[in-house]
Amino acid sequence: MAKIRHLAIKTKDPKRLAKFYEDVFDMKIIHSEEGGAIYMSDGYLTLALLRNRGEATPSGINHFGFSVDDVEEIQVKLEKYDEPLTVRPSNRPFAEHRAMDPDGNLFDVSVHGYDEVEFRADREKKKKEKVKA
């Protein structure tokens, strides 16, 4: 069974929100990006606090992410709903894929998971090293 392990919130002030979750729930910052995104964890779920750049764009839930064992199995299931599974940009440190449910809610799909920062180049390097071994 896939597990929801990631939640992303858009906010005008990621640092302020990170301080809130740190103070109130003892969450820890695990990664931050130059563009303002801050990634936190409670040891199980990761929380991405993304800078909301548009004045007319509401702050709030942006997407959520599933950790799965087999991305191909998910892709086959999504085809029944005519929903494509797309590859995330290589500069994203967590989820490898993204899709949308029938109501337009975005979700990420990751075999790698959300606990450690690992870019696509890192994952590809690990795969090559396993093949050589």
Residue, then its C-alpha position, 0 to 999 in steps of 0.5 A: m500500500a502506498k503511504i502519504r509521506h509528504l505534504a506541501i503548503k504554499t505560504k508568503d513567509p516560509k521562515r515564519l511558518a517553519k518557526f511555527y512548526e518547529d516551536v509548536f510540533d518540534m519539527k526539524i528542518i531537513h533542507s532549505e533552498e535558495g528560492g525560499a522553500i524549507y523542508m521539515s520532518d517529524g521523523y515520518l512525514t515531510l512538510a515542504l513550505l513553499r514560497n507563494r509568489g503570486e498575490a492573487t494565489p491563495s496560500g494553503i495546501n499545494h500538493f501531497g506525496f506518496s511513497v511507493d515500492d513500484v512506480e510502474e504499478i502506479q503508472v498502470k493504475l493511473e492509465k485507467y483514469d487517463e492521468p499521466l505520471t510525469v517525471r519531476p525536474s532533476n533539481r527536485p530533491f525528493a519526489e521523482h514523479r507527479a500526477m493529478d487526481p480527477d479533481g485536479n489535486l497534484f500529488d507526487v510519487s516517490v520510490h526514493g522517499y522523502d526522508e533524505v535529500e537526493f537529486r536525480a543525478d544522485r539516484e542515477k549514480k547509485k543505480k550505475e554503482k549497483v550495476k557495477a557491483 
